Amino acid sequence: MTTPLVIERTFATPIERMWRALTEKDALREWYFSQLQQFEPTVGFEFRFTNDGSAYQKDWKVTEVIAGQKLAHTWAYKGYPGRSEVAFELFDDGDKTILRVTHTGLESFPQDAHFARQRFEWGWRFIGDNLANFLAK
């Protein structure tokens, strides 16, 4: 088993606003993945994405929800072996929120450049910047 990819970042926003950014479809579409069509923060819900023509179509399912604290989902690709999980955990810091993203199971993906750990590290930094920009509006 490999070491989980963990990224922690503090945002100058209340935890309630951060929770909405993680659980409302339109917010997720804006900062997380624009291809998102349907989402509900309900365990077992399968994300629905538009087919953007990519060879790496997402296959995600919500695995855990603790209102205001944690949202987790699988991260897999249709037609490829491997399944990982992403957990978003929120920690109240007054008028700020600490977000910890933990991505486990990356070693289950094929040994291919698209699935390289460094690619996910870059992606999570990029997504964190998108989230910061979204919350700054």
N, C-alpha and C positions, 0 to 999 in steps of 0.2 A: 504494500500500500504506500502511496506517495503522500507527501505532506499536502494538506489542504491549502488552497490558495485563499488567503485571507487579506482583505483590504478594509481598513477602518478609516473613516473620515468624519469630521465634524462639520455640520452645516448650520448656518445662522438662521434657523427656522424652527418653530415649535414642532414638537413631535406629532401633533394632530395633523399639521399640514404635510409633514413627511409621510405619514401613514396614507393620506389621500393620494399622494404622488405614487405610492407603491400599489394602491388597490383600485384606483379609478381608471377605467379603460382609456378614456381620452387623454388623461395625464400620461399613462404608460405609453400610449402611442406617440406622444410628443417627445419624450426623453429616452425611452427604452428601445422600442422597436416600432417603426412606422408601419410595418406590415401587419400589426396586431389588428384583428377584426373583432374578436369576442374574448372577454375575460370576466371572470367572477372570482372574488377571493373566497372560494369555497373548496374545501378538500375534495379532490377527485375531479375538479373541473379541468377539462382539456382546453388549453389555449387554442384559438383559431387564428391562423395567419393567412394573408393573401399569398398566392403563389407568385413570387417575384422572379421566377425563372432560374433561381439559384439551384445548384446541384446539392445544396445543403439546407433542405427544408426542415424547419424546426418541428419537434414533436415533444411538447411540454405538457406537464400535468401538475396541478397544485397538490402539494403533499402535506403542508402544515400551515395553519393560520392561528395565530394568537393575536386577537384584535389589539391594535396599537403597539404590538411588540415584535411580532415575527411573521414573515411570509416566506414559504419555501416552495420550490417547484423543481421538477426534474428538468434536465437539459439534455436532449438527445436529438438525433437527426434521422429522419426517415430514410431507410435503406442502408444505414450504417450501424455497425455494432457499437456498443458502448452506451452507457447511461450515467450521467452525473447529476448532481443536485446543487442548487443554489439556494442559500438561505440569507434573507435580509433580516437583520436584527436591529431594533431601535432601542436606544438608551437616552432617557431624558436628561438633559444637562441645562435645566432652566429654560432660557429662551433659545437654546441651541439643541440640536439633536445629533447624537453620535450614531452613525450607520456603520454596521459591520456586515460585510458581504463575505460569506464563506462558500467557496465552490469546491466540492469534493467529487471524487470519482473520475478525474480527468485521465487517469491512467487506463481507464476502461476503453478509451477511444483508440482507433487505429494509429499506428506509427506513421503519421502523415503530417506534412507541414500545416495543413488546415487545422489540425487538432493539437498542435504543439502548445505546451504550457505557456510559452512566451507570448503566443498570440492571444491567449485568454488574459494574461496579465495586462497586455496593452489594451485589450478590449474593455476590461473593467475600469481602467484609468479613464479611457475615452467616455464610457458610459457615466462615470462619476462626474466628469466635466459637464456632460449633457444635463445631468440631474441638477448640478449647481446652477447652471444657466436657467433651467426651468424654474427652480425655486426662487431665483433672483427677480423674476418678473413680478 
